[in-house]
Amino acid sequence: MRFIFGAQMAWHGVAVNPLRSGLTMLGVAIGVASVISLMGIGEGARLAVVRQFESLGSNVIVIKAHDAKAEFQPEEARELVERVSGLRYASPVTRTNAVMKWRRARGQVDILGVSSDFPQLRDHKLVSGRFFTPWHVEQRSPVAVLGYNIGAGLLGGRSPVGQTVTLNGQTFRIVGVLEKKGEGQGEGIDDKIIIPYTTAMKIAGKRTVDEIWVKAESAKAADLAIAQLGRIYRRKLGLDNKAPVPTGGEQKQGETPGEGPGTGKPVEPKPAPAPETPGKDSTPGLELGKDIITITNLNTLVEEADKANRVMTLLLGGIAAVSLLVGGLGIMNIMLVAVTERTGEIGVRRALGAKRSDLLMQFLLEALYLSGMGAAAGTAAGLWGVGIFNRYGLTAVVSLEAVKVAVLVALGCGLLFGVYPAWTAASVPPVEALRR
Amino acid sequence: MPLIELRGITRWYRNGRVVINALSDIDLAVGKGEFVTIMGPSGSGKSTLLNIIGCLDRPSGGEYILDGMRVERLSDDKLSEIRNRYIGFVFQSFHLLPGLDAMGNAELPLIYRGVGAAERRRRVRQALEAVGLSDRIHHKPSELSGGEQQRVAIARALAQEPLLILADEPTGALDSKTGRTIMELFRKLNAERGITIIMVTHDRDMARYGHRIVKLLDGRIKEEELVG
């Protein structure tokens, strides 16, 4: 009863001076809105990067040769799945390009040669048709699966499956079209043509491939597989622990212990197996700064990018939090003014029987109303701001966590900065309050 | 037993090194249903005395017994409760809250008492009727004349159904004709409802509405005089 009334009285205190209340709320609202929108931008940037990496497929390990002499036999891909535990799919990869002719149009296109494991390996789906089969690969069949943009462009949206295109003069049957991944996602797969690696090797005129992709069953399996793959290729290059001494071929020593292009695990000689100090100096390959084979776990790329963006989000949030704090101080300021201005009112209420706790509650609730409404308005503005950012090309998302934190901090400020003025109000002796 | 009994009440303030004696050694008894006026020049301690009787201020020494209770040592919350249940205040400057209408102002004490809305409305309507303001229930103070505002203040006190009404120069801000209607209202409430009234004034004409006049000078009771 008393509480409901206190709530009404406090509301009255807010409503009786709309301009002042409005300005106070504005301070809080700006704080809340900036926390929500800035955190939204940070979070949006993070998600965009994460999504981009995720579009590459999960638990994928990329093995890449950077030297022609270290390139792989295509059969190695299958062997790896058998030898390394936890691996499920594998594909040799050949990248090349060709002149495509479609009816009377012609143009240069990127070709990706892969095995029939490709859709499962890189988490691709098809919008129409089917992917080519192991049999197609074996037969070096002239079949092609189109990236979404190419596929959609040929017949103005109708499925081109069953039609033919020519690549470098050879006729290919279109068997499927991949689902859209989005601009810049999945290494730009939307604009590529995917054919069996055997066929692609023929176009490129090569007998080896410079890339092998494998997919592990889980993130944990990927971590374990990386170590095992590292051992396999170290041995293959003659960098095995038992035979650490370079024997001639440049590719066997051209390892740096440093970072590869990604954050994966470059195959590297451990420093331990070369105990003799001159040994270190006598490996000029170390200074070349070039890896012969890199093994990269795409999962770790995601994690790194995620971590970096998290820091940025926190930083933005911190800046916004300062403005929220300033808004809270505004409440304190206005409440202190209100207490001074309304000493007479406090006196009358005390004379009529209000206890100190009644006044404490009234002024505290008033501060809470201001911060609460400010928080509500700020949330609305923040959400609106996120929408605006999105419309003008900035990826921003509404982070529920940011909303929660901002609103709680705003209410907390109201409560915290309302306590002192409310206490002051309640502590004025009634006689003195009435005299003013 | 008198409703109010003051024994040797003193009140002093410290102002830097100077101690100001506002009241010294006041003995006063007011019976139930009495209408007492306190008079005296400004600075004689009239208001201080009224504040102490109204439990708005505490005496520096002496005993104050209100309706059989020793009041001077009660807690702040207890004093709030006593003001709320026993005492209605009428001030010179009305002391109405500007944002509330007549109803809102008059129901304030009942709200702090925890009376339910329906009962509150009923009692406030009755009180406003008793002071002749039935048609001004939803007017705010700024829409009322001085006399009407003072009558809202009296209705606020009446709604409390108090034992005691304390009035501090209730006609001080009003013209003499309006002042007299307010005084008539007090006399009526005192006569018909038996409410004890203690009023501070420096106007002799107004003081004569009461039964007894207590004259203060320099914080002491100089003399008492029965009216009529």
Chai-1 contact restraints between the chains, C-beta under 6 A:
chainA,res_idxA,chainB,res_idxB,connection_type,confidence,min_distance_angstrom,max_distance_angstrom,comment,restraint_id
A,M1,B,G114,contact,1.0,0.0,6.0,A-B,restraint_1
A,F5,B,I111,contact,1.0,0.0,6.0,A-B,restraint_2
A,H12,B,G99,contact,1.0,0.0,6.0,A-B,restraint_3
A,V16,B,G99,contact,1.0,0.0,6.0,A-B,restraint_4
A,E345,B,L97,contact,1.0,0.0,6.0,A-B,restraint_5
A,V348,B,H95,contact,1.0,0.0,6.0,A-B,restraint_6
A,A351,B,F89,contact,1.0,0.0,6.0,A-B,restraint_7
A,L352,B,L108,contact,1.0,0.0,6.0,A-B,restraint_8
A,L352,B,P109,contact,1.0,0.0,6.0,A-B,restraint_9
A,G353,B,S80,contact,1.0,0.0,6.0,A-B,restraint_10
A,G353,B,R83,contact,1.0,0.0,6.0,A-B,restraint_11
A,G353,B,N84,contact,1.0,0.0,6.0,A-B,restraint_12
A,G353,B,P109,contact,1.0,0.0,6.0,A-B,restraint_13
A,G353,B,Y112,contact,1.0,0.0,6.0,A-B,restraint_14
A,A354,B,Y112,contact,1.0,0.0,6.0,A-B,restraint_15
A,K355,B,D77,contact,1.0,0.0,6.0,A-B,restraint_16
A,K355,B,S80,contact,1.0,0.0,6.0,A-B,restraint_17
A,P430,B,L56,contact,1.0,0.0,6.0,A-B,restraint_18
A,V431,B,N51,contact,1.0,0.0,6.0,A-B,restraint_19
A,V431,B,L56,contact,1.0,0.0,6.0,A-B,restraint_20
A,V431,B,D57,contact,1.0,0.0,6.0,A-B,restraint_21
